[in-house]
Amino acid sequence: MILDEFFWPVDDAGTWNACVLRSRRRGDSTGGSGPTIVVIPGNPGPPHFYHRLMEEMLHCSTSSEIFELYCLGHTGHTATDKVSQSFSYHEQTTHKLYLLRKNIFGTLGDRRVIFVGHSIGAWICVDMIRQLRVTEEQQVQAVLCLFPTLMHIGSTPNGKNLGPWIGNYVFREASAALIRCINACCFRRCLFRLVQWAQQGRMDAVDARVTVEKLLHPDVVRNTMYMGDGEMRLMGKLDSKTIRKHAHKFFFYYGRNDGWTEPIEVHVSEVRKAVGNVHMARLDEIVRVDEYNIPHACSLAPTVKLLARVLVQEYVRCPGIFSKNR
């Protein structure tokens, strides 16, 4: 497998760049009839958090099932972005649309694209579909929303616990200052151990190193908290209109014990109502609840191989689900 890293401008002025990862098979630069998969991350949104998921999905598939994968990182969420300005989740959506139009849609040829949005990335996918031009929308084969946070994040258990902290300007600045001091005093090895300990063994050494190197930077910490504060304060009702209009493209995969979507019955019920009666026969296929105990931070968990296998076998490979004629 080949993993490439790019820094693509997110506007015509080229003021800011976003980090982008591309995963593809070695020697497979032009062949393969499978779709291009575009992953939109959650928050925090460095694309490196998703490199294992991307590689495992390629391992589980053939070039006729998946041609290549991109992960479009959030602007300012990777230390190497060197972005001091913070962006809202609405602005991150604008950036993703620009990246798609500038770098991906024009390269597809006869292939289609599948969006995979994780957490707030699922909300961004819904909003992107709403804004796509007709010709662009026709190139989108499907939208898979993984552990989606699509409405009222601030009223969920995690939102109630974290919202007051990350919404506090003093706390955000103090956190950034603490990270700056740790980096300046060469305590990064201690930080590395602390990240592993905080995850209580759920994060391996590679992902812990990625967290320390790519995420734990003063500007990045400030930017991710700013974006999260907006999500919790401003996200309201579900965009039922867009989901209903494009229901034939959507799939929603919810976590069973996810603190970002509790009570799960309410979130699932709202999405099912949004899908509408037209697709009643396919509701259990369109809206699913995880049965493998995969956590919300799915791309960093030991279950990432299982998740990749589920996505390929039960969505990409399953006959008819991502059919171009649906």
N, C-alpha and C positions, 0 to 999 in steps of 0.2 A: 504494500500500500504506500501511496505517496501523500504526504500531508504538506500542503503549501500554505504559507502565511502572507497575506497582503495587507496593505494599508490604503484603503480606498477613500477618496474625498466624498463627503456627504452632501456637497452642494457645488454649484458651478464656480463659486469663488475659490473653492479649495482651502477654505479657512481651517476646517476641521477634518480629521480622518477617522475612520472606524476600522478596527482590526477585523479581518475576515479570514476564516480558515476554509480550505478546500481539500476534500479527501477523495482520492480516486485510485483506481487500480494501476499498478505499474505497467507501462506499455499500452495503456488503453485511453489515449488522448483524443481519439476521434471516433472509435468504434463504439458499439453498444447502442441498443435501441431503447433502453430503459429510461425512465424519467430522471430529471435532475431534482434532487431533494434540497430544499432550502430550510435550514433550521433557524428559528428565531428564539433567542434565549430568554430566560426569565431574568430576575433581578436578584443578585448581581448578574451582569451580562457579558463577561469575557468569553469569547468563543472557545477558549482552551478548556473550559469546563465540559465541553461537549465532544472533545476529540475522541474519547473512547467509545461513546455511543455511535459516532459517525463511522469509525473503523470497524466496530462490531457489526453494524448494519451491512457494510460492504462484505465482511467475512461470511455473513449469513445469506448472501444473495449472489445472483449472477449479473452480468452486465446487461442482460435483457430485462432484468427486474429493477436494478438501480444503476444508472450510469455514473453519477458522481453526486457528492453532497457538499453543500456550502453551509457555513454557519456565519451569519451576519452579526458580529458583536455590536453591543450598544456603544455609541460614541462616548468616550471618556470613562469607560469601565475597564480599560486595560492600561496598566502603567505605561506601556510603550506608546499609547495614543498621544501622550503629552498634551492632554486637554484639561485646562483649568476651569472651563465653563461647565456648569451643570445643565442638563437637559431634562425636560419632562417626558413622560411616556408618550404624549402626543407628538412632541418634537422627534423622539426616537422613531415613531411611525413614519414621519415625513422623511427621515434619513433612510429608512429601509426601502421606501418606495423609490427614492432617488437611486440607491444602489442597484435595485432590481432593474430599473429602466436603463441605467447606464451600463451595467456590466453583465446582466444575465438574460433578460428577455430576448435581446438581439442575438444571443449565441445559441439558442435552443434548437433552431432548425425545425425538424418535424417532432422533436421530443416535447413532452409536457413537463410541467413543474409541479411538485407536491410541496406544500408548505407544512412544516411541522413546528408548531408553536408551543413552547413550554411555559406554564404559569402565566405571567403577564405577557409573554410572547404570544400566547393564544389570543389575548385581547388585541394585540397588535395585528395579528393575522386577520381577525375579523374586521378591524378597521381598514386594513389594506384592501381587502376584498371589496369593501364598500366604495373605495376610492379608485379602483382600477378602471381603466378604459375598457370598452367592450372587447377589443382585440386582445388586450392583455388578459382579461378575465377568461377568455376562451383557451388561453394557454395553461391555465391553472387546472390541473386534473382533480386535485382534492386538497382539503385542508384538514390536517389532523391536529387536534388540540389536546395536548398532554397535560394532565393535572391543571386544567385551565382555571385562571382567576379572572372571571368575566364580569363580576358585579359585587358591589358593596364589600370590598376587601376590608375596609376599616371596621366593619361590624363582626368580622370573624374572630375566633379566639386568638389567633396569631396577630391579627390586626389590632385588637384591643390591648394586647400585651406590648407590642413593639411600637405602635403608632405614636404614643406620647413621647417615647424616647427619640425616635428618628425625626419626629416633627419639631423637636427642640433644637433651635439654632445653636445654642451654647453646647449642647451635647455633641452635635455634629462637628463643630469646630474643635472641641476637646478631643474627640476621637481621632480626627485628622492630625492634631498636634501630637498625640500619643504615638501614632504610627510614625510620624516624622522623627520623633526622638528615638524610637526603637531602631529605625533604619540608620540614623546617624551614629548611634552607639554600637553598631555592629552586633545587635542582638537578634539577627535574623534567624540564626539556628534555634534560639530559644522560641522565637515566634513560630517556626516550623513545628517544633514539638508541641507548642500550645495549640496549634490548629488541629493536629492529630488527636490530642487529648480532648479538645472540645467536641470533636466528632465521635468520641468514645469508640474508636476503632472502626468506624464506618467508612473512613477515608484512608486510602493507601498512600504510600510515600510519594508517588508521582503526583497525585492530585493535591496533596498537601503542599508540595513544592510549587505547583502551578498557582495555588491560592496565595502563597507568600510572594512569589515573583510577579504575578500579573495583577493581583487584586489589592493586596495590602500596601497601598501607596496613598499618601495623604489626599491627593486630588480624587483618586478613584473612590476612596471611602466616602468622601464628601459628596461625590456625584451620585453614587448608588443610594445613599440615604436621601438625598434631595428627590430623586426619582420615586423612591418608595413612599416618601411623605405625600407626594402628589397622588400616587395610586390610592392611598388610604383615605385621604381627605376628599378627593374629587370623583373617584369612580362610583357611579351610582347604579342605575338600572341596567339590566341586560339589553344589548342592542338586538332586540327580537326581530326587528324589521329586516336587518341585513341577514341574520341567520335564516329567517323564513324564506327570503328571496333566493338564497344560494344553498338551501338545505340539502340539495342533491350532492353538494361537494363536501359537506362538513361531516367530521367524526369527532366525538368528544370522549376522552378517556379520563375518568375521575379516580382519584385515590380514595380508598375506603376510610382511612383514618387521617385525613388531611386537615390540619389546623387552619388552612387558608380557604377551605370550602365547607366548613361546618356551620350549620347542620347540612350534611350532604344531601338529605332528602329534598331540602328547599332548592338547592342549586340545580340538582338533576331535574327536578320537577319543572323549574323555570325554563331550562333548556329544552326539555321535551315539549312544553307548550309552545315554545318559539318555533320548533321544527314543524309543528302543525299536523293536521289530520291527513294531509296529502301523502305523507310518508309514514303513516301509522304502522303499516306492515313491517317497516324497517327500523322502528324506533329502538329496539334492543340492539341492533347493529350500529346505529348512529350514535347512541348515547350508552356508554358502558361504564361500569364501576369495576375497578381493579380487583382481581381475585388472587393475586400473587404476592400481596404485601409489599409492593414496590413503594418506596417512600417518595415524598414530594420532590426532594433533591435527587431525582432519578438518575441523572447522568453521572453523579459522583458516588453512587452507592455500589456495593458489591454485586447488586442485582442488575447491573447495567447490561451484562450479556443476556440475561433473561429478557430484559426490556427490548433489546435489539431483536431478539428472536421473535418476541410477540409482535413487534411492529412489522417485521418482514413476513412472517408466516400468516398472521391473522389480518393484515391490512394490505401490504404490497403484493403478496403472492396469492392471496385468496381470490379465486376467480370471481369477477364481476364487481368487486368492491371499488377498485380504481379503474374500472373499464372506461375507455374513452367514449363509449357509446351510451353511458349512463345518462 
